[in-house]
Amino acid sequence: MKHIISDKTALILEGGGMRGVFTCGVLDYFMDHNIRFPYTVGVSAGACNGLSYMSKQRGRAKYSNIDLLEKYNYIGFKYLFKKGNIMDFDLLFHEFPEHILPYDYEAYLSCPERYEMVTTNCLTGEANYFEEKKDRKRIIDIVKASSSLPFVCPVTHVDGIPMLDGGLVDSIPLQRAMDLGYTNNNIVVLTRNRGYRKESKDIKVPSFLYRKYPKVREVFGQRGALYNAQLDMVERMEDEGLIKVIRPLKPISVDRMEKDTKKLTALYEEGYECAANKLKA
């Protein structure tokens, strides 16, 4: 039996690189209990993990982030030097979904719930929100763009438009969900503990980086303050009982490019447990 919490309840998935294994645990708990949402929105790693949730492939995101990382070692500076990308995107977005760990496109394309992925438009410096349920190649283009970390991943194109990681301008798209009318007890999945804040000092980007995209250069100067403002809103709405937040309970030792599979497995298990505790409560 499928459980949809409310037709006005959204699920919001933050990114965070390999910290996203926390989200994998949360989503596997949801799948184990057949909990679905009318609208889900994911950013970066949240967009990747959310795709497996939408296709109801329980355990797929965990296997991709932990087991296949251990086998293929797809993160590292060797890829940055060889391919201009700190992750092996060919493996992650082509070999994995097509051959090694097949993605169930039919299940995704036929699921009735809405799913959006967030990117940063390099020309405008604004967040773009994509919902694609027909074109398989475009699905991959979007999730790849949403996951293209600045500086260590190349600019990626969607519909011919240059894009980067959605977390640059909308790391926690709660406001997006509310703007679309999802205002009833939304669930936000974060990959940092409560109280965490970024340093909000300006980041000055060297002039030779992103020189074709001045709007992106502007974004870096505002990124910390923007993210912290989103966290302020999340905590305020949580305290007012307007939303539920599932997050790590304490500061975590897993970083964005973590390769220690024991740490990753522990964080996955914490995500599963936190989801169980939050929803039971």
C-alpha atoms as an extended CHARMM CRD file, in Angstrom:
* protein
*
       281  EXT
         1         1  MET       CA              0.0000000000        0.0000000000        0.0000000000  PROA      1               0.0000000000
         2         2  LYS       CA              1.3740000000        3.3890000000       -1.0390000000  PROA      2               0.0000000000
         3         3  HSD       CA              1.4050000000        6.1190000000        1.6100000000  PROA      3               0.0000000000
         4         4  ILE       CA              1.2880000000        9.6910000000        0.3190000000  PROA      4               0.0000000000
         5         5  ILE       CA              1.5250000000       11.9380000000        3.3560000000  PROA      5               0.0000000000
         6         6  SER       CA             -0.5470000000       14.7650000000        1.8090000000  PROA      6               0.0000000000
         7         7  ASP       CA             -1.1660000000       16.0810000000       -1.6900000000  PROA      7               0.0000000000
         8         8  LYS       CA              0.4270000000       19.3620000000       -0.5420000000  PROA      8               0.0000000000
         9         9  THR       CA              3.5450000000       17.8750000000        1.0810000000  PROA      9               0.0000000000
        10        10  ALA       CA              6.9080000000       18.0830000000       -0.6840000000  PROA      10              0.0000000000
        11        11  LEU       CA             10.1940000000       16.2720000000       -0.1660000000  PROA      11              0.0000000000
        12        12  ILE       CA             13.2940000000       18.4870000000       -0.4680000000  PROA      12              0.0000000000
        13        13  LEU       CA             16.7190000000       16.8470000000       -0.8940000000  PROA      13              0.0000000000
        14        14  GLU       CA             19.8840000000       18.8430000000       -0.2300000000  PROA      14              0.0000000000
        15        15  GLY       CA             23.1640000000       17.9310000000       -1.9480000000  PROA      15              0.0000000000
        16        16  GLY       CA             26.5620000000       17.6390000000       -0.2750000000  PROA      16              0.0000000000
        17        17  GLY       CA             28.6090000000       15.2540000000       -2.4200000000  PROA      17              0.0000000000
        18        18  MET       CA             29.3690000000       12.0100000000       -0.6190000000  PROA      18              0.0000000000
        19        19  ARG       CA             27.5260000000       13.2840000000        2.4570000000  PROA      19              0.0000000000
        20        20  GLY       CA             24.4980000000       12.4070000000        0.3490000000  PROA      20              0.0000000000
        21        21  VAL       CA             24.7620000000        8.7980000000        1.5500000000  PROA      21              0.0000000000
        22        22  PHE       CA             22.8160000000       10.0800000000        4.5760000000  PROA      22              0.0000000000
        23        23  THR       CA             20.0010000000       10.8750000000        2.1470000000  PROA      23              0.0000000000
        24        24  CYS       CA             20.3290000000        7.3870000000        0.6160000000  PROA      24              0.0000000000
        25        25  GLY       CA             19.4890000000        5.9510000000        4.0380000000  PROA      25              0.0000000000
        26        26  VAL       CA             16.4930000000        8.2560000000        4.4260000000  PROA      26              0.0000000000
        27        27  LEU       CA             15.1410000000        7.3650000000        0.9920000000  PROA      27              0.0000000000
        28        28  ASP       CA             15.6140000000        3.6260000000        1.5300000000  PROA      28              0.0000000000
        29        29  TYR       CA             13.5390000000        3.9460000000        4.7080000000  PROA      29              0.0000000000
        30        30  PHE       CA             10.8280000000        5.7140000000        2.7040000000  PROA      30              0.0000000000
        31        31  MET       CA             10.8960000000        2.9640000000        0.0830000000  PROA      31              0.0000000000
        32        32  ASP       CA             10.7680000000        0.2180000000        2.7160000000  PROA      32              0.0000000000
        33        33  HSD       CA              7.5610000000        1.8250000000        4.0060000000  PROA      33              0.0000000000
        34        34  ASN       CA              6.2190000000        2.8220000000        0.5820000000  PROA      34              0.0000000000
        35        35  ILE       CA              6.1310000000        6.5060000000        1.4930000000  PROA      35              0.0000000000
        36        36  ARG       CA              5.6820000000        8.7370000000       -1.5500000000  PROA      36              0.0000000000
        37        37  PHE       CA              5.3350000000       12.4750000000       -2.0570000000  PROA      37              0.0000000000
        38        38  PRO       CA              3.3990000000       14.2790000000       -4.7830000000  PROA      38              0.0000000000
        39        39  TYR       CA              6.4470000000       16.4760000000       -5.4200000000  PROA      39              0.0000000000
        40        40  THR       CA             10.1440000000       15.8940000000       -4.7840000000  PROA      40              0.0000000000
        41        41  VAL       CA             12.9730000000       18.2920000000       -5.6160000000  PROA      41              0.0000000000
        42        42  GLY       CA             16.6690000000       17.3680000000       -5.4740000000  PROA      42              0.0000000000
        43        43  VAL       CA             19.9290000000       19.2730000000       -5.7730000000  PROA      43              0.0000000000
        44        44  SER       CA             23.2920000000       17.8400000000       -6.8530000000  PROA      44              0.0000000000
        45        45  ALA       CA             23.8300000000       14.5650000000       -4.9220000000  PROA      45              0.0000000000
        46        46  GLY       CA             20.2180000000       14.9170000000       -3.7830000000  PROA      46              0.0000000000
        47        47  ALA       CA             19.1320000000       14.9560000000       -7.4420000000  PROA      47              0.0000000000
        48        48  CYS       CA             21.1460000000       11.7890000000       -8.1590000000  PROA      48              0.0000000000
        49        49  ASN       CA             19.8450000000        9.8940000000       -5.1450000000  PROA      49              0.0000000000
        50        50  GLY       CA             16.3240000000       11.1540000000       -5.7240000000  PROA      50              0.0000000000
        51        51  LEU       CA             16.2280000000        9.5580000000       -9.1740000000  PROA      51              0.0000000000
        52        52  SER       CA             16.6190000000        6.0790000000       -7.6470000000  PROA      52              0.0000000000
        53        53  TYR       CA             13.8630000000        6.9150000000       -5.1560000000  PROA      53              0.0000000000
        54        54  MET       CA             11.5540000000        8.0120000000       -7.9550000000  PROA      54              0.0000000000
        55        55  SER       CA             12.1550000000        4.7540000000       -9.8660000000  PROA      55              0.0000000000
        56        56  LYS       CA             11.6370000000        2.7870000000       -6.6120000000  PROA      56              0.0000000000
        57        57  GLN       CA             15.0370000000        1.0900000000       -6.8870000000  PROA      57              0.0000000000
        58        58  ARG       CA             15.6370000000        0.4590000000       -3.2040000000  PROA      58              0.0000000000
        59        59  GLY       CA             19.3530000000        0.2050000000       -2.3510000000  PROA      59              0.0000000000
        60        60  ARG       CA             20.5160000000        1.4200000000       -5.7740000000  PROA      60              0.0000000000
        61        61  ALA       CA             21.8240000000        4.7970000000       -4.5620000000  PROA      61              0.0000000000
        62        62  LYS       CA             23.6510000000        3.1870000000       -1.6450000000  PROA      62              0.0000000000
        63        63  TYR       CA             25.2240000000        0.6100000000       -3.9590000000  PROA      63              0.0000000000
        64        64  SER       CA             26.3060000000        3.3470000000       -6.3460000000  PROA      64              0.0000000000
        65        65  ASN       CA             27.7650000000        5.5820000000       -3.6380000000  PROA      65              0.0000000000
        66        66  ILE       CA             29.4780000000        2.9220000000       -1.5230000000  PROA      66              0.0000000000
        67        67  ASP       CA             29.9310000000       -0.4810000000       -3.2060000000  PROA      67              0.0000000000
        68        68  LEU       CA             30.7470000000        0.8590000000       -6.6550000000  PROA      68              0.0000000000
        69        69  LEU       CA             32.9900000000        3.5720000000       -5.2090000000  PROA      69              0.0000000000
        70        70  GLU       CA             35.0000000000        0.8510000000       -3.5040000000  PROA      70              0.0000000000
        71        71  LYS       CA             35.1860000000       -1.1710000000       -6.7300000000  PROA      71              0.0000000000
        72        72  TYR       CA             35.8170000000        1.5860000000       -9.2810000000  PROA      72              0.0000000000
        73        73  ASN       CA             37.3690000000        4.3800000000       -7.1670000000  PROA      73              0.0000000000
        74        74  TYR       CA             35.6630000000        6.9520000000       -9.3730000000  PROA      74              0.0000000000
        75        75  ILE       CA             36.6950000000       10.0720000000       -7.3890000000  PROA      75              0.0000000000
        76        76  GLY       CA             40.1850000000       11.5390000000       -7.4460000000  PROA      76              0.0000000000
        77        77  PHE       CA             42.6460000000       14.0580000000       -8.8210000000  PROA      77              0.0000000000
        78        78  LYS       CA             43.7550000000       11.5620000000      -11.4880000000  PROA      78              0.0000000000
        79        79  TYR       CA             40.4250000000       12.2190000000      -13.2290000000  PROA      79              0.0000000000
        80        80  LEU       CA             40.8660000000       15.9630000000      -12.8110000000  PROA      80              0.0000000000
        81        81  PHE       CA             44.2040000000       15.7900000000      -14.6260000000  PROA      81              0.0000000000
        82        82  LYS       CA             43.0100000000       13.3420000000      -17.3140000000  PROA      82              0.0000000000
        83        83  LYS       CA             39.4670000000       14.5330000000      -17.9470000000  PROA      83              0.0000000000
        84        84  GLY       CA             39.2140000000       17.9300000000      -16.2620000000  PROA      84              0.0000000000
        85        85  ASN       CA             36.7450000000       16.4680000000      -13.7840000000  PROA      85              0.0000000000
        86        86  ILE       CA             37.3890000000       15.1860000000      -10.2550000000  PROA      86              0.0000000000
        87        87  MET       CA             34.7890000000       12.4330000000      -10.8280000000  PROA      87              0.0000000000
        88        88  ASP       CA             34.5720000000        9.9550000000      -13.6840000000  PROA      88              0.0000000000
        89        89  PHE       CA             31.3400000000       11.2880000000      -15.1910000000  PROA      89              0.0000000000
        90        90  ASP       CA             31.5040000000        8.8040000000      -18.0890000000  PROA      90              0.0000000000
        91        91  LEU       CA             31.3080000000        5.9790000000      -15.5700000000  PROA      91              0.0000000000
        92        92  LEU       CA             28.7870000000        7.6600000000      -13.2710000000  PROA      92              0.0000000000
        93        93  PHE       CA             26.2860000000        8.9150000000      -15.8270000000  PROA      93              0.0000000000
        94        94  HSD       CA             26.6710000000        6.4710000000      -18.6970000000  PROA      94              0.0000000000
        95        95  GLU       CA             28.2610000000        3.1350000000      -17.7470000000  PROA      95              0.0000000000
        96        96  PHE       CA             26.4790000000        2.8800000000      -14.3950000000  PROA      96              0.0000000000
        97        97  PRO       CA             22.8880000000        3.6460000000      -15.4780000000  PROA      97              0.0000000000
        98        98  GLU       CA             23.1630000000        1.9030000000      -18.8400000000  PROA      98              0.0000000000
        99        99  HSD       CA             25.1810000000       -1.2330000000      -18.0640000000  PROA      99              0.0000000000
       100       100  ILE       CA             26.6490000000       -1.7290000000      -14.5710000000  PROA      100             0.0000000000
       101       101  LEU       CA             23.6990000000       -0.6150000000      -12.4400000000  PROA      101             0.0000000000
       102       102  PRO       CA             20.8010000000       -0.2050000000      -14.8890000000  PROA      102             0.0000000000
       103       103  TYR       CA             18.4140000000        2.6110000000      -14.1500000000  PROA      103             0.0000000000
       104       104  ASP       CA             14.7370000000        1.7120000000      -14.4840000000  PROA      104             0.0000000000
       105       105  TYR       CA             13.6820000000        4.4940000000      -16.8230000000  PROA      105             0.0000000000
       106       106  GLU       CA             10.2900000000        2.9010000000      -17.4340000000  PROA      106             0.0000000000
       107       107  ALA       CA              9.4380000000        3.0050000000      -13.7330000000  PROA      107             0.0000000000
       108       108  TYR       CA             10.5710000000        6.6260000000      -13.4890000000  PROA      108             0.0000000000
       109       109  LEU       CA              8.8330000000        7.8090000000      -16.6450000000  PROA      109             0.0000000000
       110       110  SER       CA              5.5530000000        6.1870000000      -15.5910000000  PROA      110             0.0000000000
       111       111  CYS       CA              5.5350000000        7.2890000000      -11.9310000000  PROA      111             0.0000000000
       112       112  PRO       CA              2.7550000000        9.8300000000      -11.2770000000  PROA      112             0.0000000000
       113       113  GLU       CA              4.6590000000       11.9450000000       -8.7500000000  PROA      113             0.0000000000
       114       114  ARG       CA              6.4820000000       15.1030000000       -9.8530000000  PROA      114             0.0000000000
       115       115  TYR       CA             10.2750000000       15.3280000000       -9.6780000000  PROA      115             0.0000000000
       116       116  GLU       CA             12.4340000000       18.4190000000      -10.2460000000  PROA      116             0.0000000000
       117       117  MET       CA             16.2160000000       18.7560000000      -10.3260000000  PROA      117             0.0000000000
       118       118  VAL       CA             18.0140000000       22.0530000000       -9.7030000000  PROA      118             0.0000000000
       119       119  THR       CA             20.8710000000       23.5110000000      -11.7520000000  PROA      119             0.0000000000
       120       120  THR       CA             22.6490000000       26.8630000000      -11.8440000000  PROA      120             0.0000000000
       121       121  ASN       CA             22.3650000000       28.6820000000      -15.1610000000  PROA      121             0.0000000000
       122       122  CYS       CA             25.8300000000       30.0420000000      -15.9650000000  PROA      122             0.0000000000
       123       123  LEU       CA             24.4320000000       32.8180000000      -18.1910000000  PROA      123             0.0000000000
       124       124  THR       CA             21.9620000000       34.2370000000      -15.6760000000  PROA      124             0.0000000000
       125       125  GLY       CA             23.4680000000       33.0970000000      -12.3510000000  PROA      125             0.0000000000
       126       126  GLU       CA             19.9880000000       31.8900000000      -11.3690000000  PROA      126             0.0000000000
       127       127  ALA       CA             18.5700000000       28.5200000000      -10.3890000000  PROA      127             0.0000000000
       128       128  ASN       CA             16.8130000000       26.5270000000      -13.0960000000  PROA      128             0.0000000000
       129       129  TYR       CA             14.3250000000       23.7910000000      -12.1940000000  PROA      129             0.0000000000
       130       130  PHE       CA             13.8840000000       20.9080000000      -14.6090000000  PROA      130             0.0000000000
       131       131  GLU       CA             11.1560000000       18.3000000000      -14.7290000000  PROA      131             0.0000000000
       132       132  GLU       CA             11.6920000000       15.6560000000      -17.4170000000  PROA      132             0.0000000000
       133       133  LYS       CA              9.5770000000       12.5420000000      -17.8840000000  PROA      133             0.0000000000
       134       134  LYS       CA             10.0780000000       11.7490000000      -21.5790000000  PROA      134             0.0000000000
       135       135  ASP       CA             13.6290000000       12.1560000000      -22.8950000000  PROA      135             0.0000000000
       136       136  ARG       CA             16.1490000000        9.7640000000      -21.3060000000  PROA      136             0.0000000000
       137       137  LYS       CA             19.1820000000       11.6630000000      -22.5740000000  PROA      137             0.0000000000
       138       138  ARG       CA             17.8260000000       14.9320000000      -21.1980000000  PROA      138             0.0000000000
       139       139  ILE       CA             17.2860000000       13.3190000000      -17.7770000000  PROA      139             0.0000000000
       140       140  ILE       CA             20.9960000000       12.4450000000      -17.6860000000  PROA      140             0.0000000000
       141       141  ASP       CA             21.9890000000       15.9030000000      -18.9730000000  PROA      141             0.0000000000
       142       142  ILE       CA             20.0210000000       17.5300000000      -16.1540000000  PROA      142             0.0000000000
       143       143  VAL       CA             21.2730000000       15.3480000000      -13.2940000000  PROA      143             0.0000000000
       144       144  LYS       CA             24.8430000000       15.6650000000      -14.5910000000  PROA      144             0.0000000000
       145       145  ALA       CA             24.5180000000       19.4600000000      -14.6590000000  PROA      145             0.0000000000
       146       146  SER       CA             22.9830000000       19.5110000000      -11.1740000000  PROA      146             0.0000000000
       147       147  SER       CA             26.0330000000       17.5680000000       -9.9360000000  PROA      147             0.0000000000
       148       148  SER       CA             28.7450000000       19.5740000000      -11.7280000000  PROA      148             0.0000000000
       149       149  LEU       CA             30.6710000000       21.0090000000       -8.7880000000  PROA      149             0.0000000000
       150       150  PRO       CA             32.3690000000       24.3410000000       -9.5150000000  PROA      150             0.0000000000
       151       151  PHE       CA             36.1320000000       24.3960000000      -10.0980000000  PROA      151             0.0000000000
       152       152  VAL       CA             36.5560000000       20.5870000000      -10.0960000000  PROA      152             0.0000000000
       153       153  CYS       CA             33.9230000000       19.6450000000      -12.7180000000  PROA      153             0.0000000000
       154       154  PRO       CA             33.4250000000       21.1130000000      -16.1860000000  PROA      154             0.0000000000
       155       155  VAL       CA             30.4730000000       23.2570000000      -17.1600000000  PROA      155             0.0000000000
       156       156  THR       CA             27.7090000000       20.9580000000      -18.4650000000  PROA      156             0.0000000000
       157       157  HSD       CA             24.9810000000       21.8310000000      -20.9670000000  PROA      157             0.0000000000
       158       158  VAL       CA             21.2230000000       21.3320000000      -20.8250000000  PROA      158             0.0000000000
       159       159  ASP       CA             19.3520000000       22.3070000000      -23.9920000000  PROA      159             0.0000000000
       160       160  GLY       CA             22.5810000000       23.9760000000      -25.1340000000  PROA      160             0.0000000000
       161       161  ILE       CA             22.7150000000       26.2380000000      -22.0620000000  PROA      161             0.0000000000
       162       162  PRO       CA             25.8180000000       26.0690000000      -19.8080000000  PROA      162             0.0000000000
       163       163  MET       CA             25.0200000000       24.8380000000      -16.3000000000  PROA      163             0.0000000000
       164       164  LEU       CA             26.7280000000       24.0790000000      -12.9850000000  PROA      164             0.0000000000
       165       165  ASP       CA             25.7560000000       22.5080000000       -9.6530000000  PROA      165             0.0000000000
       166       166  GLY       CA             22.3470000000       23.6810000000       -8.4500000000  PROA      166             0.0000000000
       167       167  GLY       CA             23.7020000000       24.0960000000       -4.9330000000  PROA      167             0.0000000000
       168       168  LEU       CA             25.4890000000       27.2840000000       -5.9690000000  PROA      168             0.0000000000
       169       169  VAL       CA             22.2480000000       29.2590000000       -5.8010000000  PROA      169             0.0000000000
       170       170  ASP       CA             19.5690000000       26.9980000000       -4.3100000000  PROA      170             0.0000000000
       171       171  SER       CA             21.0330000000       24.3650000000       -2.0120000000  PROA      171             0.0000000000
       172       172  ILE       CA             17.7630000000       23.8000000000       -0.1360000000  PROA      172             0.0000000000
       173       173  PRO       CA             14.8470000000       24.4700000000       -2.5270000000  PROA      173             0.0000000000
       174       174  LEU       CA             12.1810000000       24.6930000000        0.1640000000  PROA      174             0.0000000000
       175       175  GLN       CA             10.9860000000       28.0590000000       -1.1390000000  PROA      175             0.0000000000
       176       176  ARG       CA             10.6310000000       26.5560000000       -4.6080000000  PROA      176             0.0000000000
       177       177  ALA       CA              8.3470000000       23.8460000000       -3.2290000000  PROA      177             0.0000000000
       178       178  MET       CA              6.2370000000       26.4120000000       -1.3800000000  PROA      178             0.0000000000
       179       179  ASP       CA              6.0190000000       28.6410000000       -4.4650000000  PROA      179             0.0000000000
       180       180  LEU       CA              4.5220000000       25.6580000000       -6.3170000000  PROA      180             0.0000000000
       181       181  GLY       CA              1.8550000000       25.2830000000       -3.6370000000  PROA      181             0.0000000000
       182       182  TYR       CA              3.3840000000       22.5630000000       -1.4670000000  PROA      182             0.0000000000
       183       183  THR       CA              2.9290000000       24.0950000000        1.9410000000  PROA      183             0.0000000000
       184       184  ASN       CA              1.6800000000       21.3060000000        4.2030000000  PROA      184             0.0000000000
       185       185  ASN       CA              4.3220000000       19.8760000000        6.5550000000  PROA      185             0.0000000000
       186       186  ASN       CA              7.1070000000       19.5960000000        3.9630000000  PROA      186             0.0000000000
       187       187  ILE       CA              9.9950000000       17.2530000000        4.7430000000  PROA      187             0.0000000000
       188       188  VAL       CA             13.5230000000       18.6010000000        4.2440000000  PROA      188             0.0000000000
       189       189  VAL       CA             16.4790000000       16.2220000000        4.1710000000  PROA      189             0.0000000000
       190       190  LEU       CA             19.7610000000       17.9580000000        5.0420000000  PROA      190             0.0000000000
       191       191  THR       CA             23.2890000000       16.5470000000        5.0940000000  PROA      191             0.0000000000
       192       192  ARG       CA             24.6170000000       18.7310000000        7.9230000000  PROA      192             0.0000000000
       193       193  ASN       CA             23.7120000000       18.8640000000       11.5890000000  PROA      193             0.0000000000
       194       194  ARG       CA             21.4930000000       21.5880000000       13.0590000000  PROA      194             0.0000000000
       195       195  GLY       CA             23.4490000000       24.7480000000       13.7870000000  PROA      195             0.0000000000
       196       196  TYR       CA             25.9290000000       24.2910000000       10.9480000000  PROA      196             0.0000000000
       197       197  ARG       CA             26.7060000000       27.4620000000        8.9790000000  PROA      197             0.0000000000
       198       198  LYS       CA             29.0990000000       28.2610000000        6.1410000000  PROA      198             0.0000000000
       199       199  GLU       CA             31.6520000000       31.0190000000        6.4110000000  PROA      199             0.0000000000
       200       200  SER       CA             29.8340000000       33.8960000000        4.7740000000  PROA      200             0.0000000000
       201       201  LYS       CA             32.8810000000       35.8930000000        3.7030000000  PROA      201             0.0000000000
       202       202  ASP       CA             33.1210000000       36.8200000000        0.0310000000  PROA      202             0.0000000000
       203       203  ILE       CA             34.8740000000       34.3650000000       -2.2650000000  PROA      203             0.0000000000
       204       204  LYS       CA             36.9720000000       36.1560000000       -4.8480000000  PROA      204             0.0000000000
       205       205  VAL       CA             37.2590000000       34.0300000000       -7.9890000000  PROA      205             0.0000000000
       206       206  PRO       CA             40.5020000000       34.4730000000       -9.9640000000  PROA      206             0.0000000000
       207       207  SER       CA             39.8410000000       36.4050000000      -13.1560000000  PROA      207             0.0000000000
       208       208  PHE       CA             40.8230000000       33.5140000000      -15.4400000000  PROA      208             0.0000000000
       209       209  LEU       CA             38.0610000000       31.2670000000      -14.0340000000  PROA      209             0.0000000000
       210       210  TYR       CA             34.5670000000       31.4670000000      -15.5240000000  PROA      210             0.0000000000
       211       211  ARG       CA             35.5440000000       34.6090000000      -17.4080000000  PROA      211             0.0000000000
       212       212  LYS       CA             32.8080000000       33.8370000000      -19.9670000000  PROA      212             0.0000000000
       213       213  TYR       CA             30.2270000000       33.6760000000      -17.1830000000  PROA      213             0.0000000000
       214       214  PRO       CA             30.3440000000       36.8720000000      -15.0920000000  PROA      214             0.0000000000
       215       215  LYS       CA             27.0170000000       36.0260000000      -13.4180000000  PROA      215             0.0000000000
       216       216  VAL       CA             28.5320000000       32.8250000000      -12.0270000000  PROA      216             0.0000000000
       217       217  ARG       CA             31.4770000000       34.8040000000      -10.6690000000  PROA      217             0.0000000000
       218       218  GLU       CA             28.9990000000       37.0470000000       -8.8370000000  PROA      218             0.0000000000
       219       219  VAL       CA             27.2450000000       34.0310000000       -7.3200000000  PROA      219             0.0000000000
       220       220  PHE       CA             30.3780000000       32.8820000000       -5.4890000000  PROA      220             0.0000000000
       221       221  GLY       CA             30.4960000000       36.1200000000       -3.5180000000  PROA      221             0.0000000000
       222       222  GLN       CA             26.9600000000       35.5560000000       -2.2260000000  PROA      222             0.0000000000
       223       223  ARG       CA             26.9530000000       31.7880000000       -1.8300000000  PROA      223             0.0000000000
       224       224  GLY       CA             27.7470000000       31.4960000000        1.9030000000  PROA      224             0.0000000000
       225       225  ALA       CA             25.2890000000       34.1870000000        2.9690000000  PROA      225             0.0000000000
       226       226  LEU       CA             22.5580000000       32.7360000000        0.7320000000  PROA      226             0.0000000000
       227       227  TYR       CA             23.0190000000       29.2170000000        2.0950000000  PROA      227             0.0000000000
       228       228  ASN       CA             23.0430000000       30.4260000000        5.6910000000  PROA      228             0.0000000000
       229       229  ALA       CA             19.8360000000       32.3720000000        5.0850000000  PROA      229             0.0000000000
       230       230  GLN       CA             18.2120000000       29.1680000000        3.7970000000  PROA      230             0.0000000000
       231       231  LEU       CA             19.3430000000       27.3230000000        6.9370000000  PROA      231             0.0000000000
       232       232  ASP       CA             17.9200000000       30.1400000000        9.0760000000  PROA      232             0.0000000000
       233       233  MET       CA             14.5540000000       29.7480000000        7.3260000000  PROA      233             0.0000000000
       234       234  VAL       CA             14.5930000000       25.9630000000        7.6910000000  PROA      234             0.0000000000
       235       235  GLU       CA             15.3380000000       26.1170000000       11.4220000000  PROA      235             0.0000000000
       236       236  ARG       CA             12.7480000000       28.8500000000       12.0110000000  PROA      236             0.0000000000
       237       237  MET       CA             10.0050000000       26.9220000000       10.1760000000  PROA      237             0.0000000000
       238       238  GLU       CA             11.0170000000       23.7200000000       11.9510000000  PROA      238             0.0000000000
       239       239  ASP       CA             10.7500000000       25.4260000000       15.3390000000  PROA      239             0.0000000000
       240       240  GLU       CA              7.3100000000       26.7550000000       14.3790000000  PROA      240             0.0000000000
       241       241  GLY       CA              6.1780000000       23.2180000000       13.5160000000  PROA      241             0.0000000000
       242       242  LEU       CA              5.6220000000       24.0820000000        9.8410000000  PROA      242             0.0000000000
       243       243  ILE       CA              8.0830000000       21.5590000000        8.3930000000  PROA      243             0.0000000000
       244       244  LYS       CA              9.9190000000       18.4060000000        9.4310000000  PROA      244             0.0000000000
       245       245  VAL       CA             13.6820000000       18.1500000000        9.0050000000  PROA      245             0.0000000000
       246       246  ILE       CA             15.7150000000       14.9510000000        8.8050000000  PROA      246             0.0000000000
       247       247  ARG       CA             19.4250000000       15.6220000000        9.2940000000  PROA      247             0.0000000000
       248       248  PRO       CA             22.5360000000       14.1520000000       10.9720000000  PROA      248             0.0000000000
       249       249  LEU       CA             22.3180000000       14.6180000000       14.7280000000  PROA      249             0.0000000000
       250       250  LYS       CA             25.9230000000       15.7260000000       15.1970000000  PROA      250             0.0000000000
       251       251  PRO       CA             28.7850000000       17.1170000000       13.0700000000  PROA      251             0.0000000000
       252       252  ILE       CA             29.9140000000       14.4750000000       10.6080000000  PROA      252             0.0000000000
       253       253  SER       CA             33.4210000000       13.4320000000        9.5710000000  PROA      253             0.0000000000
       254       254  VAL       CA             32.4290000000       12.5640000000        5.9850000000  PROA      254             0.0000000000
       255       255  ASP       CA             33.5180000000       15.2300000000        3.5200000000  PROA      255             0.0000000000
       256       256  ARG       CA             32.2380000000       16.0750000000        0.0470000000  PROA      256             0.0000000000
       257       257  MET       CA             34.7350000000       13.7690000000       -1.7030000000  PROA      257             0.0000000000
       258       258  GLU       CA             34.9280000000       11.0690000000        0.9960000000  PROA      258             0.0000000000
       259       259  LYS       CA             36.3150000000        7.6730000000       -0.0990000000  PROA      259             0.0000000000
       260       260  ASP       CA             36.2880000000        5.8080000000        3.2450000000  PROA      260             0.0000000000
       261       261  THR       CA             33.4880000000        3.2730000000        2.7370000000  PROA      261             0.0000000000
       262       262  LYS       CA             33.2230000000        2.4750000000        6.4610000000  PROA      262             0.0000000000
       263       263  LYS       CA             32.4510000000        6.1250000000        7.2130000000  PROA      263             0.0000000000
       264       264  LEU       CA             30.0140000000        6.2400000000        4.3100000000  PROA      264             0.0000000000
       265       265  THR       CA             28.2080000000        3.0880000000        5.4460000000  PROA      265             0.0000000000
       266       266  ALA       CA             27.8660000000        4.4560000000        8.9910000000  PROA      266             0.0000000000
       267       267  LEU       CA             26.3930000000        7.7010000000        7.6300000000  PROA      267             0.0000000000
       268       268  TYR       CA             23.9570000000        5.7660000000        5.4270000000  PROA      268             0.0000000000
       269       269  GLU       CA             22.7930000000        3.7930000000        8.4740000000  PROA      269             0.0000000000
       270       270  GLU       CA             22.3970000000        7.0200000000       10.4390000000  PROA      270             0.0000000000
       271       271  GLY       CA             20.1790000000        8.4010000000        7.6720000000  PROA      271             0.0000000000
       272       272  TYR       CA             17.9490000000        5.3350000000        7.7880000000  PROA      272             0.0000000000
       273       273  GLU       CA             17.6670000000        5.5310000000       11.5780000000  PROA      273             0.0000000000
       274       274  CYS       CA             17.0040000000        9.2830000000       11.6230000000  PROA      274             0.0000000000
       275       275  ALA       CA             14.1860000000        8.8670000000        9.0920000000  PROA      275             0.0000000000
       276       276  ALA       CA             12.6430000000        6.0900000000       11.1620000000  PROA      276             0.0000000000
       277       277  ASN       CA             12.8120000000        8.1220000000       14.3800000000  PROA      277             0.0000000000
       278       278  LYS       CA             11.4560000000       11.2910000000       12.7950000000  PROA      278             0.0000000000
       279       279  LEU       CA              8.4700000000        9.6710000000       11.0900000000  PROA      279             0.0000000000
       280       280  LYS       CA              7.6050000000        7.4390000000       14.0310000000  PROA      280             0.0000000000
       281       281  ALA       CA              7.6130000000       10.5160000000       16.2470000000  PROA      281             0.0000000000
